[in-house]
Amino acid sequence: MSMEASELQDLSDDADYAASQQQGSASMMRSNSGKRSLPSEHDDAELIYLKDNVAIHPTQFASERISGRLKLTKQDSVLFLSWIPYKGQTSNAKLSEKDRSLYTITAVPFTEVRSIRRHTPALGWQYVIVVLSSGLAFPPLYFYNGGVREFLAIVKQHVYLARSAEDANVFLVNDFQSPLQRTLSSLELPSSLPVASGLYPSDGGTSNENQGRASADAGNRVSSVSQYGLRKQKSHDPTRDLSIHLLEKFSLVTKFARDTTTQLFSENNGFGSIDKRWNNQPVHSYPEKLSNIAEEKHHENPHSYPENDPFKDEEISNDDEEISNDVDVPADPLEFNKLSLVWGKPRQSPMGHKEFTAFLDSEGRVVESKALRERVFYGGIEHQLRREVWPFLLGYYTYDSTYAEREYLRSVKRMEYATLKQQWQSISPEQAKRFTKYRERKGLIDKDVVRTDRAFEYYEGDDNLNVNSMRDILLTYSFYNFDLGYCQGMSDYLSPILFVMEDESESFWCFVALMERLGPNFNRDQNGMHTQLFALSKLVELLDIPLHNYFKENDCLNYFFCFRWILIQFKREFEYEKTMQLWEVLWTHYLSEHLHLYVCVAILKRCRSKIMGEQMDFDTLLKFINELSGHIDLDSTIRDAEALCICAGENGAASIPPGTPPSLPLDEVMLYPLEDDVL
């Protein structure tokens, strides 16, 4: 993996970086001192741990970062830490070998280490700071490929680690006598800030539950359906003002924040465990061939694109902005309007109960599951029928189950849910005082449920029983899937499910089934999100190479501007009813498990002329994408996505790495790798 970087990475307002620079000279002198009485590294030392691509940032410029190898060795029952920079692998002439050797950490015994502070942002570089007993600290060690949890777990096997009582991110080393006294405050280090300060704000606390959890509390645009009728959106929702969520802050992202993370996604540097072959695999683009096919088919079916298409002639725009006439926008290689007519079928009316029963045999089995999924894909479901059909789409019911089997399943699962719920309901106040993880998760859930879709009548008002049910389901899920727990954004997924199912137990198990596929969106290492953003970049490269090149030239290949779309599958982009329509289309997996990525491509292609014509940089593009919320026509977008999916064919499928959500995970041994459970 290439570790070269050309971007300016302004780390000057990172508190830990600043602290390390204040203390760095003394620390480096200490680490490089020849007066140390302990050995550097003996041949008979046992290698305990080795990690490549661990870097130090001696300056705020990414091009001047120094990459190296982190090692743990053991000799005579003493654990040593070493960090050795690579030789001759820097592209910056300013850094001499002497400069690089200055930062070498040679065999520091853990008897001289006071504490280890970790930082694991949801997106960005994980790092640790090793603080010596003298109070001096080495500069942050950045784990470009993740692995902080593994590092701490290995250390714990050989030395005594105690989590600080005041900061869960600080681990005290060999503190047998008084593990509660040496805390972050005694280290005289400033409070931790994420590497990309301002991009990933915490929720005001220090717990890992609050840090790095991707959330989705941007604007509420919801409308009631069914018996609630249409309601106007509230002009002011006080509960929403409480939100300090990550995605609500995306409109404030600056060029610095983008630059800080761009290396994670350029040249596959940030896609963690994605197999390199997927990044190196050639993308076969056939714009000319596909355009010719579309042209031929268009002559056979010469209909114009629907006049009500909101994207026609780039109607989505700021009133006071116009596309510059001086900018020559490259033509769409697929002639998108014609392509959608060729392969994108018009939407049908929603499926009703009578039509659904025609898919069932006398005992209630679905006879033709593919035909049913196709019908839902092209028309959706009447709201009154969703309670019966959604469990099939989500995988809670199997298509070959009978009426009797489903009734028995509901009975068994209701009892199982009650047992799970009792686990946290039986926790006494005294137990809760000693159960940090429970308190953290409960506190986060309590805050989130009172600000999720509260403008929607089903959840509005004080002492709303449906809000209470949402809280109970989420808290129960945090015990059911203790590794993943609760993450901000999950309440957005649960809200429509509870509204449709109107039963706590049934809603819980449908939510469980959905999280089996989308849970990786909320992993601590964010690999689930990384793989989807990576796949999206490959699809854009396949289906619109000029747009891909534009993003590349403007440092937008990380596709962070699509983060919210993917994280909660467009929940904030459409009204409540439209969101449910889209989700049931996506859940059919009729054309592809990853149709949501083609939806992203479809929206970007409809806006391509405005994006390139106005020469949007990352910040402008992010603001523009956020402002599309509520202005996207769902039916046209699904039709476009269908056309793109069919057009991409096997090449599109080959662009998406195996196991990319919502595909079921390939390896069930460690579904949710967390950084929280070291101690």
C-alpha positions as CSV (number, residue, x, y, z in Angstrom):
1,M,0.0,0.0,0.0
2,S,1.4,3.4,-1.0
3,M,1.9,5.7,1.9
4,E,2.7,8.8,-0.2
5,A,0.6,11.8,0.4
6,S,0.5,15.2,-1.3
7,E,-2.3,16.9,0.5
8,L,-1.8,19.6,3.2
9,Q,-3.1,18.1,6.4
10,D,-3.6,20.9,8.9
11,L,-3.3,19.2,12.3
12,S,-2.5,22.4,14.1
13,D,-5.9,22.6,15.9
14,D,-5.7,18.9,17.1
15,A,-5.2,19.2,20.8
16,D,-3.3,15.9,21.1
17,Y,-1.1,16.9,18.2
18,A,-0.4,20.3,19.8
19,A,0.4,18.7,23.1
20,S,2.8,16.3,21.5
21,Q,4.6,19.1,19.8
22,Q,5.0,21.0,23.1
23,Q,6.4,17.9,24.8
24,G,7.9,16.4,21.7
25,S,11.4,17.6,21.8
26,A,12.1,16.3,25.3
27,S,10.3,13.1,24.4
28,M,12.3,12.5,21.3
29,M,15.6,13.3,23.1
30,R,14.6,10.8,25.7
31,S,13.7,8.1,23.1
32,N,16.9,8.6,21.2
33,S,19.2,9.1,24.1
34,G,22.2,6.9,24.2
35,K,22.3,7.2,28.0
36,R,19.5,4.7,28.5
37,S,20.8,1.8,30.6
38,L,18.3,-0.6,29.2
39,P,19.1,-2.5,26.0
40,S,17.9,-1.4,22.6
41,E,16.9,-4.7,21.1
42,H,18.6,-8.0,21.7
43,D,18.7,-10.9,19.3
44,D,17.1,-13.1,22.0
45,A,14.1,-10.8,22.5
46,E,10.8,-12.5,21.8
47,L,8.6,-10.7,19.2
48,I,5.2,-10.3,20.6
49,Y,3.5,-8.0,18.2
50,L,4.3,-6.3,14.9
51,K,2.2,-3.6,13.0
52,D,3.2,-2.0,9.7
53,N,2.1,1.4,8.4
54,V,2.0,3.1,11.8
55,A,3.0,6.8,11.3
56,I,4.1,9.8,13.1
57,H,3.2,13.4,12.0
58,P,6.2,15.6,12.9
59,T,4.5,18.5,11.2
60,Q,1.0,19.4,10.0
61,F,1.8,18.4,6.5
62,A,0.7,14.9,5.5
63,S,3.6,14.6,2.9
64,E,6.0,14.9,5.8
65,R,4.5,12.1,7.8
66,I,6.9,9.3,8.7
67,S,5.7,5.8,8.4
68,G,7.2,2.9,10.2
69,R,6.8,-0.4,12.0
70,L,5.5,-0.7,15.6
71,K,6.8,-3.7,17.6
72,L,6.3,-5.2,21.0
73,T,9.1,-7.4,22.2
74,K,9.7,-9.2,25.5
75,Q,12.9,-10.0,27.3
76,D,13.4,-11.3,30.8
77,S,9.7,-10.8,31.5
78,V,9.9,-7.1,30.5
79,L,7.7,-5.8,27.6
80,F,9.4,-3.2,25.3
81,L,7.8,-0.9,22.7
82,S,9.7,0.1,19.6
83,W,8.8,2.1,16.6
84,I,11.3,2.1,13.6
85,P,10.7,4.4,10.6
86,Y,11.0,2.9,7.1
87,K,14.0,3.9,5.2
88,G,13.9,5.8,1.9
89,Q,10.1,5.8,1.6
90,T,9.4,9.5,1.9
91,S,8.6,11.7,-1.1
92,N,9.6,14.9,0.8
93,A,13.1,16.0,0.6
94,K,12.8,18.1,3.7
95,L,13.0,15.1,5.9
96,S,16.5,13.8,6.1
97,E,17.4,10.4,7.5
98,K,18.7,12.3,10.6
99,D,15.3,13.8,11.0
100,R,13.6,10.5,10.7
101,S,16.0,8.8,13.1
102,L,15.2,11.5,15.6
103,Y,11.7,10.1,16.0
104,T,12.8,6.5,16.4
105,I,11.4,4.9,19.5
106,T,13.9,2.2,20.6
107,A,13.0,-0.4,23.1
108,V,11.1,1.6,25.7
109,P,10.3,-0.7,28.6
110,F,6.7,-0.6,29.9
111,T,8.1,-0.2,33.4
112,E,8.7,3.4,32.3
113,V,5.2,3.9,30.7
114,R,2.5,5.6,32.8
115,S,-0.4,5.4,30.5
116,I,-1.7,4.9,26.9
117,R,-4.3,7.2,25.5
118,R,-6.3,6.0,22.5
119,H,-8.4,7.8,20.0
120,T,-10.6,5.9,17.4
121,P,-12.7,8.3,15.4
122,A,-15.5,6.8,13.3
123,L,-13.8,8.1,10.1
124,G,-10.2,9.1,10.2
125,W,-7.0,7.8,11.6
126,Q,-6.9,5.9,14.8
127,Y,-3.9,6.8,17.1
128,V,-2.5,6.2,20.5
129,I,-0.3,8.4,22.7
130,V,2.2,6.7,25.0
131,V,2.9,8.8,28.1
132,L,6.0,8.0,30.2
133,S,6.3,8.1,34.0
134,S,8.2,11.4,33.8
135,G,5.1,13.0,32.2
136,L,6.7,13.2,28.8
137,A,4.7,11.9,25.9
138,F,5.7,10.5,22.5
139,P,3.9,12.0,19.6
140,P,0.7,10.3,18.5
141,L,1.2,7.0,16.7
142,Y,-1.3,6.8,13.8
143,F,-2.6,3.4,12.9
144,Y,-3.4,4.0,9.2
145,N,-5.0,0.5,8.8
146,G,-6.7,0.4,12.2
147,G,-5.6,-2.0,14.9
148,V,-5.6,0.0,18.1
149,R,-7.8,-2.5,19.8
150,E,-5.5,-5.4,18.9
151,F,-2.5,-3.4,20.1
152,L,-4.1,-2.7,23.5
153,A,-5.3,-6.3,23.8
154,I,-1.8,-7.6,23.3
155,V,-0.3,-5.1,25.8
156,K,-2.9,-6.2,28.3
157,Q,-1.7,-9.8,28.0
158,H,1.7,-8.9,29.3
159,V,1.3,-5.8,31.6
160,Y,-1.4,-4.7,33.9
161,L,-3.8,-2.1,32.3
162,A,-6.5,-0.3,34.2
163,R,-9.0,2.0,32.5
164,S,-9.1,5.5,34.0
165,A,-12.1,6.2,36.0
166,E,-12.4,9.7,34.5
167,D,-11.7,8.9,30.9
168,A,-12.5,5.6,29.3
169,N,-9.9,6.3,26.6
170,V,-7.0,6.4,29.0
171,F,-5.4,3.1,30.1
172,L,-3.1,3.2,33.2
173,V,-0.1,0.9,33.0
174,N,1.2,-1.1,36.0
175,D,-0.9,0.9,38.4
176,F,-1.4,-1.8,41.0
177,Q,-1.7,0.5,44.1
178,S,-4.1,3.2,43.1
179,P,-5.6,2.7,39.6
180,L,-8.1,5.5,40.2
181,Q,-5.7,8.3,41.0
182,R,-3.7,8.6,37.8
183,T,-6.2,9.9,35.4
184,L,-6.2,12.1,32.4
185,S,-6.2,15.3,34.6
186,S,-2.9,14.2,36.2
187,L,-1.3,13.8,32.8
188,E,-1.8,17.6,32.1
189,L,-2.9,16.8,28.5
190,P,-5.7,18.7,26.9
191,S,-9.0,16.9,26.3
192,S,-9.0,14.7,23.2
193,L,-10.2,16.1,19.9
194,P,-10.7,14.1,16.8
195,V,-8.0,14.3,14.1
196,A,-10.4,16.0,11.8
197,S,-11.5,18.6,14.3
198,G,-15.0,19.8,13.5
199,L,-15.7,16.9,11.1
200,Y,-16.4,14.3,13.8
201,P,-17.7,16.1,16.9
202,S,-18.4,14.1,20.0
203,D,-21.6,14.4,21.8
204,G,-20.0,16.3,24.6
205,G,-18.8,13.3,26.6
206,T,-15.7,11.1,26.6
207,S,-17.3,7.7,26.4
208,N,-16.6,5.6,23.3
209,E,-20.3,5.2,22.8
210,N,-20.5,8.9,22.1
211,Q,-17.4,9.2,20.1
212,G,-17.2,8.1,16.5
213,R,-20.7,6.7,16.2
214,A,-22.1,7.7,12.9
215,S,-25.4,9.5,13.3
216,A,-28.0,10.9,11.2
217,D,-29.9,13.8,12.7
218,A,-30.1,16.3,9.9
219,G,-33.3,18.1,9.0
220,N,-36.6,16.4,9.6
221,R,-38.9,16.3,6.6
222,V,-41.6,13.8,7.6
223,S,-45.3,13.5,6.7
224,S,-47.8,11.3,8.2
225,V,-49.5,8.5,6.3
226,S,-52.4,6.2,6.6
227,Q,-54.9,7.2,9.3
228,Y,-52.8,10.2,10.3
229,G,-53.2,12.0,6.9
230,L,-50.9,14.7,5.6
231,R,-49.4,17.1,8.1
232,K,-47.3,20.2,7.6
233,Q,-43.7,20.0,8.8
234,K,-43.2,21.8,12.0
235,S,-41.3,25.0,11.5
236,H,-39.5,24.6,14.8
237,D,-38.9,21.4,16.7
238,P,-37.2,22.1,20.1
239,T,-36.1,18.6,20.5
240,R,-34.1,18.8,17.3
241,D,-32.2,21.7,18.6
242,L,-30.6,19.4,21.1
243,S,-28.9,17.4,18.4
244,I,-25.2,17.7,18.1
245,H,-24.9,14.7,15.8
246,L,-22.2,14.1,13.2
247,L,-24.3,14.4,10.1
248,E,-26.0,17.6,11.2
249,K,-22.5,19.1,11.2
250,F,-21.6,18.0,7.7
251,S,-22.6,21.3,6.2
252,L,-19.9,22.9,8.4
253,V,-17.1,20.7,7.0
254,T,-14.2,22.8,5.8
255,K,-11.4,22.1,3.4
256,F,-9.2,21.2,6.3
257,A,-11.5,18.4,7.4
258,R,-11.7,17.1,3.9
259,D,-8.0,17.2,3.5
260,T,-7.5,15.4,6.8
261,T,-9.4,12.4,5.6
262,T,-8.9,12.4,1.9
263,Q,-5.9,10.1,2.1
264,L,-8.1,7.5,3.6
265,F,-9.9,7.1,0.3
266,S,-7.4,7.9,-2.3
267,E,-5.6,5.0,-3.8
268,N,-7.5,2.7,-1.4
269,N,-5.5,3.9,1.5
270,G,-8.5,4.1,3.7
271,F,-10.5,1.0,2.9
272,G,-8.9,-1.1,5.5
273,S,-9.7,-4.7,5.0
274,I,-10.9,-4.3,1.4
275,D,-8.9,-6.7,-0.7
276,K,-6.5,-4.8,-2.8
277,R,-7.5,-6.7,-5.9
278,W,-10.8,-4.8,-5.8
279,N,-9.0,-1.5,-6.0
280,N,-6.6,-2.7,-8.7
281,Q,-9.2,-4.4,-10.7
282,P,-9.6,-2.6,-14.1
283,V,-12.9,-0.8,-14.5
284,H,-14.3,-1.6,-18.0
285,S,-16.3,1.4,-19.1
286,Y,-18.3,1.1,-22.3
287,P,-19.8,4.6,-22.8
288,E,-19.7,4.5,-26.5
289,K,-21.1,1.0,-26.9
290,L,-23.9,1.7,-24.3
291,S,-24.7,5.0,-25.8
292,N,-25.1,3.4,-29.2
293,I,-27.4,0.8,-27.7
294,A,-29.4,3.5,-26.0
295,E,-29.6,5.4,-29.3
296,E,-30.9,2.4,-31.2
297,K,-33.5,1.6,-28.5
298,H,-34.5,5.2,-28.3
299,H,-35.5,5.2,-32.0
300,E,-37.6,2.2,-31.2
301,N,-39.3,3.9,-28.3
302,P,-38.9,7.7,-28.9
303,H,-40.6,9.0,-25.8
304,S,-39.4,12.0,-24.0
305,Y,-38.3,11.9,-20.4
306,P,-41.2,12.7,-18.0
307,E,-41.9,16.4,-17.9
308,N,-42.2,16.3,-14.1
309,D,-38.6,15.1,-13.7
310,P,-37.2,17.4,-11.1
311,F,-33.7,16.9,-12.4
312,K,-34.5,17.9,-16.0
313,D,-32.3,20.7,-17.2
314,E,-30.7,20.7,-13.7
315,E,-33.7,22.5,-12.0
316,I,-32.3,21.8,-8.6
317,S,-30.2,24.9,-8.0
318,N,-29.7,27.9,-5.8
319,D,-31.8,30.7,-7.0
320,D,-28.9,33.1,-7.0
321,E,-26.5,30.9,-8.7
322,E,-26.2,30.1,-12.4
323,I,-24.0,27.7,-14.3
324,S,-21.1,29.5,-15.9
325,N,-21.3,29.7,-19.6
326,D,-17.5,29.6,-19.8
327,V,-17.3,26.1,-18.4
328,D,-17.5,23.3,-21.0
329,V,-19.3,20.4,-19.2
330,P,-18.3,17.0,-20.7
331,A,-21.3,15.1,-22.2
332,D,-22.8,12.2,-20.4
333,P,-21.3,9.2,-22.1
334,L,-24.4,7.1,-21.5
335,E,-26.9,9.7,-22.7
336,F,-28.8,9.2,-19.5
337,N,-32.3,10.3,-20.5
338,K,-32.4,7.8,-23.3
339,L,-30.8,5.1,-21.1
340,S,-33.6,5.4,-18.5
341,L,-36.2,5.1,-21.2
342,V,-34.7,2.0,-22.5
343,W,-34.2,0.0,-19.3
344,G,-36.0,1.9,-16.6
345,K,-39.6,0.7,-16.3
346,P,-42.4,3.1,-15.1
347,R,-43.6,2.6,-11.6
348,Q,-46.9,0.8,-11.0
349,S,-49.6,1.2,-8.4
350,P,-48.9,-0.3,-5.0
351,M,-49.8,-3.9,-4.4
352,G,-53.0,-4.5,-2.4
353,H,-54.1,-7.4,-0.2
354,K,-56.0,-9.2,-2.8
355,E,-53.1,-9.2,-5.2
356,F,-50.7,-10.3,-2.4
357,T,-52.9,-13.3,-1.5
358,A,-52.6,-14.5,-5.1
359,F,-48.9,-15.1,-4.4
360,L,-49.8,-17.5,-1.6
361,D,-50.9,-21.1,-1.6
362,S,-53.7,-22.5,0.6
363,E,-51.4,-22.8,3.6
364,G,-49.8,-19.4,3.3
365,R,-46.5,-20.2,1.5
366,V,-45.3,-17.7,-1.1
367,V,-45.3,-19.6,-4.3
368,E,-43.2,-17.4,-6.5
369,S,-40.9,-15.3,-4.2
370,K,-39.1,-13.7,-7.2
371,A,-42.4,-12.6,-8.8
372,L,-43.5,-11.1,-5.5
373,R,-40.3,-9.2,-5.1
374,E,-40.5,-8.0,-8.7
375,R,-44.0,-6.7,-8.0
376,V,-42.9,-4.9,-4.9
377,F,-39.9,-3.5,-6.8
378,Y,-42.0,-1.9,-9.5
379,G,-45.0,-0.8,-7.4
380,G,-44.4,-0.9,-3.7
381,I,-47.0,-2.0,-1.1
382,E,-50.2,-0.4,0.1
383,H,-49.6,0.8,3.7
384,Q,-52.2,-1.5,5.3
385,L,-50.4,-4.5,3.8
386,R,-46.9,-3.6,4.9
387,R,-47.2,-5.2,8.3
388,E,-47.8,-8.5,6.5
389,V,-45.2,-8.2,3.7
390,W,-42.2,-6.3,5.4
391,P,-41.3,-9.3,7.5
392,F,-40.8,-11.4,4.3
393,L,-38.6,-8.7,2.7
394,L,-36.5,-8.3,5.8
395,G,-36.0,-12.0,6.3
396,Y,-37.9,-12.4,9.5
397,Y,-40.3,-14.7,7.8
398,T,-39.1,-17.2,5.3
399,Y,-41.0,-17.3,2.0
400,D,-41.8,-21.0,2.4
401,S,-43.4,-20.6,5.8
402,T,-47.1,-21.4,6.4
403,Y,-49.7,-19.4,8.3
404,A,-49.3,-21.8,11.2
405,E,-45.5,-21.6,11.2
406,R,-45.5,-17.9,11.2
407,E,-48.0,-17.7,14.1
408,Y,-45.8,-20.2,16.1
409,L,-42.7,-18.1,15.2
410,R,-44.4,-14.9,16.5
411,S,-45.3,-16.7,19.8
412,V,-41.8,-18.0,20.4
413,K,-40.1,-14.8,19.5
414,R,-42.5,-12.8,21.7
415,M,-41.3,-14.9,24.7
416,E,-37.7,-14.6,23.6
417,Y,-38.1,-10.8,23.4
418,A,-39.6,-10.6,26.8
419,T,-36.6,-12.6,28.2
420,L,-34.1,-10.3,26.5
421,K,-35.9,-7.2,27.7
422,Q,-35.9,-8.5,31.3
423,Q,-32.1,-8.6,31.2
424,W,-31.9,-4.8,31.4
425,Q,-35.2,-4.2,33.2
426,S,-33.9,-6.3,36.2
427,I,-30.7,-4.1,36.6
428,S,-31.0,-2.4,40.0
429,P,-29.8,1.2,40.6
430,E,-26.8,-0.3,42.5
431,Q,-25.9,-2.5,39.6
432,A,-26.3,0.4,37.2
433,K,-23.7,2.4,39.1
434,R,-21.2,-0.4,38.4
435,F,-22.3,-1.0,34.8
436,T,-20.7,1.8,32.8
437,K,-21.6,0.3,29.4
438,Y,-25.2,0.0,30.3
439,R,-25.4,3.6,31.6
440,E,-23.7,5.0,28.5
441,R,-25.9,3.2,26.1
442,K,-29.1,3.9,28.0
443,G,-28.2,7.6,28.2
444,L,-27.5,7.8,24.5
445,I,-30.8,6.0,23.6
446,D,-32.8,8.2,25.9
447,K,-31.4,11.3,24.2
448,D,-31.9,9.9,20.7
449,V,-35.5,8.6,20.8
450,V,-36.9,12.0,22.0
451,R,-35.5,13.6,18.8
452,T,-36.3,11.0,16.2
453,D,-39.2,11.9,13.9
454,R,-41.0,13.9,16.6
455,A,-42.7,16.1,13.9
456,F,-44.5,12.9,12.8
457,E,-47.7,12.5,14.7
458,Y,-47.1,8.8,15.6
459,Y,-44.1,10.0,17.7
460,E,-45.0,13.5,18.7
461,G,-46.0,14.8,22.1
462,D,-44.9,14.2,25.7
463,D,-45.2,10.8,27.3
464,N,-45.7,9.2,23.9
465,L,-46.0,5.4,24.3
466,N,-44.5,4.8,20.9
467,V,-41.4,6.7,21.8
468,N,-41.2,4.6,24.9
469,S,-41.5,1.4,22.8
470,M,-38.7,2.7,20.5
471,R,-36.5,3.2,23.6
472,D,-37.2,-0.3,24.9
473,I,-36.5,-1.9,21.6
474,L,-33.2,-0.2,21.1
475,L,-32.1,-0.9,24.7
476,T,-33.1,-4.5,24.3
477,Y,-31.2,-4.7,21.0
478,S,-28.1,-3.4,22.7
479,F,-28.2,-6.4,25.0
480,Y,-29.1,-8.8,22.2
481,N,-26.2,-7.6,20.1
482,F,-23.8,-6.5,22.8
483,D,-20.8,-6.2,20.5
484,L,-22.5,-3.6,18.3
485,G,-24.7,-2.1,21.0
486,Y,-26.5,1.1,20.1
487,C,-25.3,3.6,17.6
488,Q,-26.7,6.9,16.6
489,G,-28.7,6.4,13.4
490,M,-30.3,3.1,14.5
491,S,-33.4,5.0,15.7
492,D,-33.9,6.2,12.1
493,Y,-34.1,2.7,10.9
494,L,-36.4,1.5,13.7
495,S,-38.9,4.4,13.5
496,P,-40.7,3.3,10.2
497,I,-40.5,-0.3,11.3
498,L,-42.3,0.3,14.6
499,F,-44.8,2.6,12.8
500,V,-45.7,-0.2,10.3
501,M,-45.6,-3.2,12.6
502,E,-47.3,-1.5,15.6
503,D,-46.1,-4.3,17.9
504,E,-43.0,-4.1,20.0
505,S,-41.8,-7.7,19.7
506,E,-42.5,-7.9,15.9
507,S,-40.7,-4.6,15.4
508,F,-37.7,-5.8,17.4
509,W,-37.2,-8.9,15.3
510,C,-37.7,-7.1,12.0
511,F,-35.1,-4.6,13.2
512,V,-32.8,-7.5,14.2
513,A,-33.2,-8.9,10.7
514,L,-32.4,-5.5,9.1
515,M,-29.3,-5.0,11.3
516,E,-28.0,-8.4,10.2
517,R,-27.4,-6.6,6.9
518,L,-26.9,-3.0,7.8
519,G,-25.3,-3.3,11.2
520,P,-21.8,-3.0,9.6
521,N,-22.8,0.6,8.8
522,F,-22.2,1.3,12.5
523,N,-19.0,-0.6,13.1
524,R,-16.4,1.2,15.1
525,D,-13.8,0.9,12.3
526,Q,-16.4,2.1,9.8
527,N,-15.3,-0.6,7.4
528,G,-18.9,-1.1,6.3
529,M,-19.2,2.5,5.2
530,H,-15.8,2.5,3.7
531,T,-16.6,-0.5,1.4
532,Q,-19.8,1.1,0.2
533,L,-18.1,4.5,-0.5
534,F,-15.4,2.6,-2.3
535,A,-17.9,0.6,-4.4
536,L,-19.7,3.9,-5.2
537,S,-16.5,5.4,-6.5
538,K,-16.0,2.4,-8.8
539,L,-19.6,2.5,-10.1
540,V,-19.3,6.2,-11.0
541,E,-16.0,5.4,-12.7
542,L,-17.7,2.7,-14.7
543,L,-20.9,4.7,-15.5
544,D,-19.7,8.2,-15.9
545,I,-15.9,8.5,-16.4
546,P,-16.0,12.3,-17.0
547,L,-17.8,12.8,-13.6
548,H,-15.4,10.4,-12.0
549,N,-12.4,12.4,-13.3
550,Y,-14.0,15.6,-12.1
551,F,-14.2,14.3,-8.6
552,K,-10.7,13.0,-8.8
553,E,-9.4,16.4,-10.0
554,N,-11.3,18.2,-7.2
555,D,-10.3,15.8,-4.4
556,C,-13.8,14.4,-4.0
557,L,-13.0,10.7,-4.5
558,N,-13.7,9.9,-0.8
559,Y,-17.4,10.5,-1.6
560,F,-18.0,11.7,1.9
561,F,-20.8,13.9,0.5
562,C,-22.8,10.7,0.0
563,F,-22.2,9.5,3.6
564,R,-25.6,10.4,4.9
565,W,-27.4,8.8,1.9
566,I,-25.7,5.5,2.5
567,L,-25.6,5.4,6.3
568,I,-29.4,5.6,6.8
569,Q,-30.4,4.8,3.2
570,F,-31.8,8.2,2.2
571,K,-34.0,8.5,5.3
572,R,-33.4,12.3,5.4
573,E,-33.7,12.8,1.7
574,F,-37.4,11.9,1.3
575,E,-40.7,12.4,3.2
576,Y,-41.7,9.6,5.6
577,E,-44.0,7.8,3.2
578,K,-41.5,8.1,0.3
579,T,-38.8,6.7,2.5
580,M,-40.9,3.6,3.2
581,Q,-41.5,3.2,-0.5
582,L,-37.8,3.4,-1.3
583,W,-36.9,1.0,1.5
584,E,-39.3,-1.7,0.4
585,V,-37.9,-1.5,-3.1
586,L,-34.3,-1.8,-1.8
587,W,-35.3,-4.7,0.5
588,T,-36.5,-6.8,-2.5
589,H,-32.9,-7.2,-3.7
590,Y,-34.6,-7.8,-7.0
591,L,-32.0,-6.5,-9.4
592,S,-29.1,-6.1,-6.9
593,E,-28.5,-6.2,-3.2
594,H,-26.7,-2.9,-3.7
595,L,-29.4,-0.9,-5.6
596,H,-28.9,2.0,-3.1
597,L,-25.5,2.6,-4.6
598,Y,-27.1,2.9,-8.1
599,V,-29.5,5.4,-6.5
600,C,-26.6,7.4,-5.5
601,V,-25.1,7.3,-9.0
602,A,-28.5,8.2,-10.5
603,I,-28.8,11.4,-8.3
604,L,-25.2,12.4,-9.0
605,K,-25.7,11.9,-12.8
606,R,-28.9,14.0,-12.8
607,C,-26.9,16.8,-11.1
608,R,-23.7,16.4,-13.1
609,S,-24.1,19.5,-15.3
610,K,-24.6,21.7,-12.3
611,I,-21.8,20.1,-10.3
612,M,-19.2,20.4,-13.1
613,G,-20.6,23.6,-14.6
614,E,-20.3,25.5,-11.4
615,Q,-16.9,23.9,-10.7
616,M,-18.0,22.8,-7.2
617,D,-15.2,21.9,-4.8
618,F,-15.7,19.5,-1.9
619,D,-17.2,22.1,0.5
620,T,-19.6,23.5,-2.1
621,L,-20.6,20.0,-3.3
622,L,-21.3,18.8,0.2
623,K,-23.6,21.8,0.8
624,F,-25.3,21.3,-2.5
625,I,-25.9,17.6,-1.8
626,N,-27.3,18.3,1.7
627,E,-29.7,20.9,0.2
628,L,-31.1,18.2,-2.2
629,S,-33.0,16.8,0.7
630,G,-36.8,17.0,0.0
631,H,-36.2,17.9,-3.7
632,I,-35.6,14.5,-5.2
633,D,-38.3,12.7,-7.2
634,L,-38.4,9.2,-6.0
635,D,-40.1,7.4,-8.9
636,S,-37.7,8.9,-11.5
637,T,-34.7,8.2,-9.3
638,I,-35.7,4.5,-8.9
639,R,-36.2,4.3,-12.6
640,D,-32.8,5.8,-13.3
641,A,-31.1,3.5,-10.8
642,E,-32.8,0.5,-12.4
643,A,-31.5,1.5,-15.8
644,L,-28.0,2.1,-14.5
645,C,-28.0,-1.3,-12.7
646,I,-29.0,-3.1,-15.8
647,C,-26.6,-1.1,-17.9
648,A,-23.7,-1.9,-15.6
649,G,-24.5,-5.6,-15.5
650,E,-21.7,-7.9,-14.5
651,N,-19.1,-5.2,-14.6
652,G,-21.1,-3.3,-12.0
653,A,-21.4,-6.3,-9.8
654,A,-17.7,-6.9,-10.1
655,S,-17.0,-3.4,-8.9
656,I,-18.6,-4.1,-5.5
657,P,-16.4,-6.1,-3.1
658,P,-18.0,-9.3,-1.6
659,G,-19.6,-8.7,1.7
660,T,-20.3,-5.1,1.1
661,P,-23.5,-4.1,3.1
662,P,-26.3,-4.9,2.8
663,S,-24.8,-8.3,1.7
664,L,-24.6,-10.6,4.6
665,P,-21.1,-10.6,6.2
666,L,-18.7,-13.2,4.8
667,D,-17.2,-13.9,8.1
668,E,-19.4,-14.3,11.1
669,V,-16.6,-14.9,13.6
670,M,-16.2,-11.2,14.3
671,L,-19.1,-9.3,12.9
672,Y,-18.7,-6.1,14.9
673,P,-15.0,-5.4,15.7
674,L,-15.1,-2.8,18.5
675,E,-12.5,-0.7,20.2
676,D,-14.3,-0.5,23.5
677,D,-13.8,-4.0,24.9
678,V,-10.1,-4.0,25.7
679,L,-10.9,-4.0,29.4
